[in-house]
Amino acid sequence: MLPSIWSKTSRKISIWSVGVIPSIVALGLIILLRLSGLLQFIEWVTLDSFLHLRPWEAVDERVVMIGIDEEDIRQIKNYPVPDREIANLLRTLQKYKPRVIGLDIIRDIPVEPGHSELVAAFKDIKNLIGVEKVLPDTIEPPPDLPLEQIGFADVLSDDDGKVRRALLGVQRPTGDRKYVFSLPLRLAETYLKAESIGISKGLRDREAMRFGSTELPRFLPNSGGYVGGDDFGVQLLVNYRNGRQRFRTLSLKDINHIEAGGAIPTYCTKFWVDASC
C-alpha cells in the first residue's frame, strides 16, 4: 500500500518539477518583463503587423485630400504658396458644397500677394477649419478665424518615431484659451453636425469624448502594449485604414485643370458628382 502511494506521489512531484514549475517561472518572468516595459517595443511592432495584416478597406468616399506637391510649387514659382493661391483654392472647393474644409497649412502671418483675399475667404467660408500648433512650441492660428474654426495640428510620436496615438484635446500651455481641440476632431465635429450629432463627455469615462452614442476609448498609461505612457490631454489609439489607396487624393494642378474645363480624373469622379459626401 505505502509503496503504491509513494509511487503515485513521486510521479506527481516529477510532473510538477518537469512541467508545471518551469511554466509558472516562465510566466512570472514574462509578467515581470511586461510590467517593466522591456516588451513594449515588441508589442508595438506586433500591433503594427496586425494592422497591416487586416483585410484591405475600400476607399472612404466621404473624404478627398488636396495636396500641394513639388510640381504645383514649380508651376506657381513661389514658396511658401502665396495667400492668393490658397484663397482661390478654398473658393473653388466651396463651390462644390462640402460639409467641411480643413486647411492644414500654417497661416499666422501674411504671405503676399493676396492676403486680403485670403482674409475675405476666411470670413466667408463658415465650414472652414484652420490650424495652429500648441506643443511644444506654439504657432498662432490665422487671426481672422473664430475659435470654433481652429484646431491644432500637433502629432504624438512614440520612442521609435512612429505615430500610434492621436491627441484630440489638450490644455493650451500659453494664451487665453484654456482648452483646445485637434484639427481631426474639429473636422469630425463639423461634419457630424449636419446629422445632428454633437460632441459631449463620455458616459463610461467622464474624461473621454463622445459623438452621439459612440464613446471614443481614451488612451491610458497602460493601454495595449504601453507601459507608463504619457496620457496627457485626451488621446486615442489610431485605427489606421488599410489598403493601397486610403482616400481620394488630388493636387492643386488637378483642381486648376478641372476648373479650366479639363477632364475629371476617374479616381475623383464621385467627389465632383456629389461633393456633400
C-alpha positions in Angstrom: 0.0 0.0 0.0 2.6 2.5 1.1 4.9 1.8 -1.9 1.9 2.4 -4.2 1.1 5.7 -2.6 4.7 6.8 -2.7 5.0 5.8 -6.3 2.0 8.0 -7.3 3.3 10.9 -5.2 6.7 10.6 -6.8 5.1 10.7 -10.3 3.1 13.9 -9.4 6.2 15.6 -8.0 8.1 14.7 -11.2 5.3 16.2 -13.4 5.4 19.4 -11.3 9.1 19.7 -11.4 9.4 19.0 -15.1 6.3 20.8 -16.5 4.3 23.0 -14.1 7.0 24.7 -12.1 9.1 25.8 -15.2 5.9 27.0 -16.8 5.0 29.1 -13.7 8.5 30.5 -13.6 8.4 31.4 -17.3 5.0 33.0 -17.0 6.2 35.0 -14.0 9.3 36.1 -15.9 7.2 37.3 -18.8 4.8 39.2 -16.5 7.8 40.9 -14.9 9.3 41.8 -18.3 5.9 43.1 -19.4 5.4 45.3 -16.3 8.9 46.7 -16.5 8.3 47.9 -20.1 11.0 45.8 -21.7 8.5 44.1 -24.0 6.9 47.4 -25.1 8.8 47.8 -28.4 8.0 44.2 -29.3 4.3 44.8 -28.6 4.3 48.0 -30.7 5.8 46.0 -33.6 3.2 43.3 -33.2 0.4 45.9 -33.2 1.8 47.4 -36.4 2.0 43.9 -38.0 -1.7 43.1 -37.1 -2.9 46.4 -38.6 -1.0 45.6 -41.8 -2.4 42.1 -42.0 -6.1 43.2 -41.8 -8.2 42.9 -45.0 -8.0 45.9 -47.3 -10.7 48.5 -46.8 -12.5 50.3 -49.6 -11.7 54.0 -50.3 -13.6 56.2 -48.0 -15.8 58.2 -50.3 -16.5 60.9 -47.7 -13.0 62.3 -47.8 -11.0 63.9 -50.5 -7.4 65.2 -49.8 -6.0 68.1 -51.8 -2.2 68.2 -51.6 0.2 70.9 -52.9 3.2 68.9 -54.3 6.5 69.9 -55.8 5.1 70.2 -59.3 2.5 72.6 -58.0 5.2 74.8 -56.4 7.2 74.8 -59.6 4.2 75.9 -61.5 3.4 78.7 -59.0 7.1 79.6 -58.9 6.8 80.8 -55.4 7.2 79.3 -51.9 5.6 79.5 -49.4 2.5 79.3 -51.6 1.0 82.8 -51.7 -2.2 83.6 -49.9 -4.0 84.3 -53.2 -3.5 80.7 -54.4 -4.8 79.4 -51.1 -7.8 81.7 -51.3 -8.6 80.7 -54.8 -8.4 77.0 -53.9 -10.8 77.5 -50.9 -13.3 79.4 -53.1 -13.1 76.6 -55.7 -13.7 73.9 -53.2 -16.6 75.7 -51.5 -18.5 75.9 -54.8 -19.0 72.1 -54.6 -20.6 72.5 -51.1 -18.5 70.1 -49.0 -19.7 69.7 -45.4 -16.3 70.9 -44.1 -12.9 72.0 -45.4 -9.7 71.5 -43.3 -6.8 73.8 -44.2 -3.7 72.1 -42.8 -1.4 74.9 -43.7 0.0 77.4 -41.2 -1.1 80.9 -42.0 -0.2 83.0 -38.9 1.4 85.7 -41.0 0.6 87.2 -44.4 2.2 85.6 -47.5 1.7 88.2 -50.3 0.3 88.6 -52.8 -3.4 88.1 -51.9 -3.5 88.3 -48.2 -6.7 90.4 -48.2 -8.3 87.8 -50.5 -7.5 85.0 -48.0 -8.8 87.1 -45.1 -12.1 87.5 -47.0 -12.3 83.8 -47.7 -11.7 83.1 -44.0 -14.7 85.3 -43.1 -17.0 84.0 -45.8 -16.4 80.2 -45.5 -18.1 79.2 -42.3 -17.3 75.5 -42.6 -13.5 76.1 -42.9 -11.2 74.8 -40.1 -7.7 76.3 -39.9 -4.7 75.1 -37.8 -2.4 76.2 -35.1 0.5 74.5 -33.3 0.4 74.2 -29.5 3.1 71.6 -28.5 5.9 72.1 -27.5 6.4 75.4 -29.3 3.3 77.4 -30.3 2.4 78.8 -33.7 -0.6 81.1 -33.7 -3.7 80.3 -35.8 -4.9 82.6 -38.6 -6.0 85.8 -36.8 -9.2 86.1 -38.9 -10.8 82.8 -37.9 -13.1 82.4 -34.9 -12.0 80.0 -32.1 -14.5 77.3 -33.1 -12.9 77.1 -36.6 -9.4 76.4 -35.3 -7.8 73.0 -34.5 -4.2 72.2 -33.7 -2.1 70.0 -36.0 0.3 68.5 -33.4 1.0 64.8 -33.6 2.5 62.4 -31.0 5.4 60.1 -31.8 6.5 57.1 -29.8 10.1 56.4 -29.0 10.6 54.6 -32.3 9.4 57.6 -34.2 6.0 56.1 -35.3 2.6 57.7 -34.7 0.2 55.4 -33.0 -1.7 57.9 -30.8 -3.9 60.9 -31.8 -4.1 63.9 -29.4 -7.7 65.1 -29.5 -7.7 67.8 -26.9 -5.2 69.4 -24.6 -4.7 72.3 -22.1 -3.1 75.1 -24.1 0.3 76.0 -22.4 0.0 79.7 -23.3 -2.6 82.2 -24.2 -6.1 83.0 -23.0 -7.8 79.8 -24.2 -7.7 77.0 -21.5 -8.5 74.0 -23.7 -8.1 73.5 -27.4 -9.1 70.7 -29.9 -7.3 69.0 -32.7 -7.9 69.5 -36.4 -9.3 66.0 -37.0 -11.7 66.4 -34.0 -12.9 69.8 -35.3 -13.4 68.3 -38.8 -15.4 65.4 -37.4 -17.5 67.7 -35.2 -18.4 70.0 -38.1 -19.1 67.0 -40.5 -21.4 65.2 -38.0 -23.2 68.4 -37.1 -25.1 68.1 -40.4 -26.5 64.8 -39.0 -27.4 66.4 -35.7 -24.7 64.5 -33.9 -22.8 66.6 -31.4 -19.7 66.1 -29.2 -20.1 65.6 -25.4 -18.4 64.0 -22.5 -18.2 60.2 -22.2 -20.7 58.2 -20.1 -18.4 55.3 -19.0 -15.4 57.5 -18.8 -16.2 61.2 -18.0 -12.8 62.2 -19.3 -13.4 60.7 -22.7 -15.2 62.2 -25.7 -18.4 61.0 -27.2 -20.2 61.6 -30.6 -23.9 60.7 -30.1 -23.9 57.2 -28.6 -20.3 56.4 -29.7 -17.8 56.9 -27.0 -14.1 57.2 -28.0 -12.0 55.0 -25.8 -9.4 57.2 -24.2 -5.7 56.2 -24.2 -4.5 55.4 -20.7 -0.8 54.9 -19.5 -1.0 51.1 -19.8 -3.3 50.8 -22.8 -2.4 47.9 -25.1 1.3 47.4 -25.2 2.2 50.7 -23.5 3.7 50.7 -20.0 3.6 54.1 -18.2 2.7 56.0 -21.3 2.2 59.8 -21.1 -1.6 60.2 -21.3 -1.8 64.0 -21.0 -4.8 65.6 -22.5 -7.3 63.3 -24.3 -5.6 60.8 -26.6 -6.8 58.0 -28.8 -5.1 54.9 -30.2 -5.2 55.4 -34.0 -7.1 52.8 -36.0 -5.3 53.2 -39.4 -7.2 52.3 -42.6 -5.6 49.5 -44.6 -5.4 49.5 -48.3 -3.4 50.7 -51.3 -5.4 53.9 -51.5 -7.0 55.1 -48.2 -8.6 58.3 -49.5 -9.0 60.0 -52.9 -6.2 62.5 -53.4 -5.9 65.4 -55.8 -3.2 68.0 -56.4 -3.6 71.8 -56.9 -2.8 71.2 -60.6 -5.7 68.7 -60.8 -8.1 71.3 -59.3 -7.0 74.0 -61.7 -7.2 71.6 -64.6 -10.8 70.7 -63.8 -11.7 74.4 -63.3 -10.3 75.1 -66.7 -12.7 72.6 -68.3 -10.4 69.6 -68.3 -11.5 66.0 -67.9 -12.2 64.9 -64.3 -9.7 62.2 -63.2 -11.5 58.9 -62.8 -10.3 58.4 -59.3 -12.1 61.5 -58.1 -15.3 61.4 -60.1 -17.6 60.8 -57.1 -16.3 64.0 -55.3 -17.3 66.2 -58.2 -20.7 64.5 -58.7 -21.6 64.6 -55.0 -19.3 66.8 -53.1 -21.5 66.7 -50.0 -20.4 63.1 -49.3 
